[in-house]
Amino acid sequence: MLAETRRTYKASLKPADSLFNLYLARPLAAPLVVACARTRLTPNQITFVSLFIMLGAAAGFIALPGLWGVWVGVGLVELSYVFDCVDGQLARVTGRTSAVGGSLDFLMDELKAALLIAALTARWVLHEGGGLTAVWVGLGTLVVLSWALSITKFVRSPEYAQATGAKALKHGEAAGAARAQGGLLWPLKAAIRSISQYPGTLPIFAAFDALPIFVYAYGAVHLLYVGQSGLMLVWKLGRFAPPPGDEP
């Protein structure tokens, strides 16, 4: 069983992935992949399971006060993410990969992120005395998150790739690609990205009783992304046309 799990783990890896996935999330997912591969379960079904677990996490954050609510919520968030890894690994191991499956996974990931922020905001208001500040910060973060989603979908479109010559990254490849680029700013970029990839950092914020700070940080990181990506879009797509007579 252990040898089979090890083989499955190696066979199901992406060409580029985050360190958190490589050394923690995907090894935990591998035994589940082995078990699911012996059944009729599909990657899409596992994707929906991950969403339902996140709904449970949101309910825990909202309904349960104190540390009990914090750690029930965080634990279910991590379990949801493990199943989020299972779906892709199962698809690669069984050959059940599909474009629609990747799009569904992206959609569910964004829904889960919005659920998490909404639940943490509700907890901040109900159990931690956040008041109107929590409401406005939470709503602002959700708005920025929706902008980031729209931009990400656009820059991954074939039309954008054709117009700009950009290399299209599949869902989940951005972290590994950024790590492969290296450079002096890579540690800073990795720290910023770690906030966006919340399964790796949410437990740290929870351990320091700082979940409201996580909401601030999550919104700030996505606002940076929106600003940077917006400038890039203007630079690449907002240039003047050639002078009259110079057009081919």
Backbone torsions as a table, in degrees:
resi	resn	phi	psi	omega
1	MET	NA	-43.8	-179.2
2	LEU	-65.4	-41.5	179.6
3	ALA	-65.3	-39.8	178.5
4	GLU	-65.4	-39.8	177.6
5	THR	-63.0	-41.0	179.4
6	ARG	-64.4	-43.1	178.6
7	ARG	-63.9	-41.3	179.6
8	THR	-64.2	-41.9	178.2
9	TYR	-58.2	-48.6	-177.5
10	LYS	-66.7	-37.6	-177.5
11	ALA	-74.0	-19.6	-173.5
12	SER	-102.3	4.6	-178.1
13	LEU	-73.1	152.6	172.8
14	LYS	-82.3	157.2	174.8
15	PRO	-60.5	-33.4	178.7
16	ALA	-136.1	133.3	-177.0
17	ASP	-155.8	167.3	179.6
18	SER	-79.2	158.0	178.9
19	LEU	-63.5	-38.9	179.2
20	PHE	-59.4	-42.1	178.8
21	ASN	-67.5	-45.7	-174.8
22	LEU	-62.4	-41.6	-169.7
23	TYR	-106.6	-6.1	179.6
24	LEU	-134.0	-62.7	-172.0
25	ALA	-65.2	-47.9	-176.1
26	ARG	-71.4	-37.3	172.4
27	PRO	-59.6	-37.5	177.1
28	LEU	-68.2	-32.3	-179.0
29	ALA	-76.5	-25.4	-172.1
30	ALA	-56.2	-45.4	178.1
31	PRO	-61.0	-35.5	177.2
32	LEU	-67.7	-35.6	177.1
33	VAL	-63.1	-44.3	178.8
34	VAL	-58.6	-45.3	-179.1
35	ALA	-66.1	-43.9	-177.7
36	CYS	-68.8	-31.5	-178.6
37	ALA	-65.1	-19.6	179.3
38	ARG	-88.4	2.1	-176.8
39	THR	-119.4	-175.8	177.1
40	ARG	-92.2	6.7	179.3
41	LEU	-62.0	139.6	179.5
42	THR	-105.2	158.2	176.2
43	PRO	-56.4	-38.0	179.8
44	ASN	-63.4	-38.2	177.4
45	GLN	-63.3	-39.7	177.9
46	ILE	-65.4	-36.0	176.8
47	THR	-59.2	-43.2	178.4
48	PHE	-67.7	-36.3	176.0
49	VAL	-59.1	-42.7	178.4
50	SER	-59.1	-40.8	178.1
51	LEU	-64.7	-43.3	-179.1
52	PHE	-64.0	-36.9	176.8
53	ILE	-64.9	-38.9	177.6
54	MET	-65.3	-34.5	174.5
55	LEU	-61.2	-39.0	175.5
56	GLY	-64.4	-39.2	177.1
57	ALA	-62.1	-44.2	178.9
58	ALA	-60.9	-42.7	178.4
59	ALA	-62.6	-39.4	178.5
60	GLY	-63.7	-45.2	178.1
61	PHE	-59.2	-41.0	-174.2
62	ILE	-78.6	-42.7	-169.5
63	ALA	-87.4	-27.7	-172.0
64	LEU	-105.0	118.1	178.2
65	PRO	-79.3	168.4	173.5
66	GLY	71.0	-168.4	-177.6
67	LEU	-63.9	-30.5	178.3
68	TRP	-57.3	-47.3	179.3
69	GLY	-65.3	-39.3	179.7
70	VAL	-59.4	-50.5	-171.1
71	TRP	-82.7	-27.1	169.4
72	VAL	-62.7	-45.5	178.9
73	GLY	-62.6	-48.0	-179.1
74	VAL	-63.2	-42.5	179.8
75	GLY	-60.6	-41.3	179.0
76	LEU	-71.7	-32.3	173.9
77	VAL	-60.5	-45.4	-179.7
78	GLU	-65.8	-40.6	178.0
79	LEU	-63.8	-40.7	176.5
80	SER	-58.6	-40.6	-178.6
81	TYR	-70.2	-35.9	176.1
82	VAL	-59.5	-44.2	177.1
83	PHE	-67.2	-29.2	174.9
84	ASP	-64.3	-33.0	174.5
85	CYS	-74.7	-36.0	-178.1
86	VAL	-59.1	-41.9	-174.2
87	ASP	-60.5	-47.0	-179.9
88	GLY	-68.5	-41.1	179.1
89	GLN	-64.6	-40.1	177.7
90	LEU	-63.3	-40.4	179.0
91	ALA	-61.9	-42.6	-178.3
92	ARG	-70.8	-37.8	-178.1
93	VAL	-70.6	-39.9	-176.1
94	THR	-92.3	-6.9	-177.8
95	GLY	76.7	17.2	-178.3
96	ARG	-94.9	33.8	177.9
97	THR	-74.6	149.7	178.0
98	SER	-159.0	155.6	178.1
99	ALA	-64.1	-40.0	-178.6
100	VAL	-69.2	-31.8	176.6
101	GLY	-64.8	-41.7	176.5
102	GLY	-64.2	-40.0	178.1
103	SER	-66.8	-39.0	177.3
104	LEU	-63.6	-41.8	179.5
105	ASP	-61.6	-42.3	178.1
106	PHE	-62.6	-44.9	179.2
107	LEU	-60.5	-46.5	-179.0
108	MET	-65.0	-37.2	177.7
109	ASP	-60.3	-42.9	-179.6
110	GLU	-70.3	-37.3	175.8
111	LEU	-63.3	-40.3	179.8
112	LYS	-67.0	-38.5	177.1
113	ALA	-63.0	-43.3	178.2
114	ALA	-64.7	-40.2	176.6
115	LEU	-59.9	-43.7	-178.9
116	LEU	-61.5	-48.7	-179.1
117	ILE	-64.1	-41.9	178.4
118	ALA	-62.0	-41.9	-179.2
119	ALA	-68.2	-42.6	178.8
120	LEU	-65.6	-35.8	176.9
121	THR	-65.5	-45.1	178.3
122	ALA	-61.1	-41.3	178.2
123	ARG	-63.3	-42.1	178.8
124	TRP	-58.2	-41.6	-179.8
125	VAL	-73.0	-47.0	-170.9
126	LEU	-78.5	-36.4	-170.5
127	HIS	-117.8	-12.6	-173.8
128	GLU	-125.9	13.5	173.8
129	GLY	64.5	34.5	-177.0
130	GLY	-71.7	-29.2	178.2
131	GLY	60.1	-149.6	-177.5
132	LEU	-65.6	-30.1	177.7
133	THR	-59.0	-46.3	179.2
134	ALA	-62.3	-41.4	-179.4
135	VAL	-60.8	-48.6	-177.3
136	TRP	-68.3	-40.1	178.4
137	VAL	-64.9	-43.8	179.4
138	GLY	-63.9	-46.0	178.7
139	LEU	-63.7	-41.4	178.4
140	GLY	-61.6	-41.3	178.7
141	THR	-64.1	-40.6	178.4
142	LEU	-65.3	-37.9	177.4
143	VAL	-64.4	-47.6	179.6
144	VAL	-62.2	-39.0	178.2
145	LEU	-61.4	-39.0	178.2
146	SER	-67.0	-38.1	175.8
147	TRP	-62.0	-45.4	-179.1
148	ALA	-60.9	-40.1	178.1
149	LEU	-62.2	-44.8	-179.6
150	SER	-62.5	-43.4	179.6
151	ILE	-64.8	-44.0	-178.9
152	THR	-60.9	-44.0	178.3
153	LYS	-61.7	-38.3	-178.3
154	PHE	-68.9	-47.3	-175.8
155	VAL	-72.1	-14.1	174.8
156	ARG	-93.2	-0.5	-177.1
157	SER	-75.7	149.8	176.9
158	PRO	-63.3	-29.3	178.9
159	GLU	-64.6	-41.8	179.0
160	TYR	-67.6	-42.5	179.5
161	ALA	-61.5	-40.4	179.7
162	GLN	-67.4	-38.1	-176.6
163	ALA	-74.8	-29.8	-172.8
164	THR	-113.1	-14.0	-175.4
165	GLY	75.9	13.5	-179.5
166	ALA	-72.6	149.1	175.5
167	LYS	-81.5	124.7	-178.9
168	ALA	-78.4	124.2	176.1
169	LEU	-96.6	136.2	175.0
170	LYS	-75.0	162.0	179.1
171	HIS	-57.5	128.6	177.4
172	GLY	94.0	-5.7	-177.5
173	GLU	-94.1	-10.8	-173.2
174	ALA	-63.5	-41.4	-177.4
175	ALA	-64.0	-45.5	179.2
176	GLY	-66.0	-38.5	178.4
177	ALA	-64.6	-40.8	178.8
178	ALA	-64.7	-39.8	179.2
179	ARG	-66.2	-36.8	-179.7
180	ALA	-67.3	-28.1	-179.9
181	GLN	-69.0	-32.1	179.8
182	GLY	63.6	-142.8	179.8
183	GLY	95.5	167.0	-176.7
184	LEU	-65.2	-31.1	-177.3
185	LEU	-88.1	2.2	-177.1
186	TRP	-59.8	-43.0	179.1
187	PRO	-58.9	-40.0	178.5
188	LEU	-66.2	-44.5	179.0
189	LYS	-62.9	-38.1	179.5
190	ALA	-65.4	-39.4	178.8
191	ALA	-64.7	-42.1	178.2
192	ILE	-65.0	-43.8	-179.3
193	ARG	-65.3	-31.0	-179.2
194	SER	-64.9	-28.1	175.5
195	ILE	-69.5	-43.0	179.7
196	SER	-64.0	-39.6	177.5
197	GLN	-87.9	76.9	-165.6
198	TYR	-61.3	-26.2	-178.5
199	PRO	-58.9	-28.3	-179.3
200	GLY	-81.5	-23.1	-174.5
201	THR	-114.8	-21.3	-179.0
202	LEU	-57.3	-42.7	178.0
203	PRO	-61.5	-30.7	179.2
204	ILE	-67.8	-46.5	176.6
205	PHE	-61.4	-39.9	179.5
206	ALA	-64.4	-39.3	-179.2
207	ALA	-63.0	-29.5	178.9
208	PHE	-98.5	14.6	179.2
209	ASP	53.1	47.7	-172.8
210	ALA	-129.4	36.3	178.9
211	LEU	-62.0	-36.0	174.0
212	PRO	-60.2	-36.5	177.6
213	ILE	-65.0	-34.6	176.5
214	PHE	-60.6	-40.8	179.3
215	VAL	-61.9	-45.0	175.1
216	TYR	-56.7	-49.8	-175.4
217	ALA	-64.0	-40.7	-179.5
218	TYR	-63.6	-42.3	176.8
219	GLY	-65.3	-41.5	-178.7
220	ALA	-64.5	-42.7	-179.8
221	VAL	-62.5	-43.0	179.8
222	HIS	-72.4	-28.9	174.4
223	LEU	-66.7	-40.0	174.7
224	LEU	-60.3	-43.2	179.4
225	TYR	-62.5	-44.5	179.5
226	VAL	-62.2	-44.0	179.9
227	GLY	-63.9	-47.8	179.8
228	GLN	-63.3	-45.8	-178.4
229	SER	-67.9	-36.3	177.4
230	GLY	-62.7	-43.5	176.9
231	LEU	-63.0	-39.7	179.0
232	MET	-63.2	-40.6	179.2
233	LEU	-64.3	-42.3	178.4
234	VAL	-63.5	-41.6	-178.6
235	TRP	-64.9	-42.8	-174.6
236	LYS	-84.4	-31.3	-173.5
237	LEU	-114.0	-6.4	-175.4
238	GLY	-107.0	21.7	-178.2
239	ARG	-79.0	158.9	177.1
240	PHE	-68.3	153.0	172.3
241	ALA	-72.9	159.1	175.9
242	PRO	-59.5	155.8	177.2
243	PRO	-57.6	149.7	177.9
244	PRO	-54.0	132.8	-179.8
245	GLY	95.5	-17.5	-180.0
246	ASP	-94.8	-7.0	-178.0
247	GLU	-72.8	145.0	-179.2
248	PRO	-68.8	NA	NA
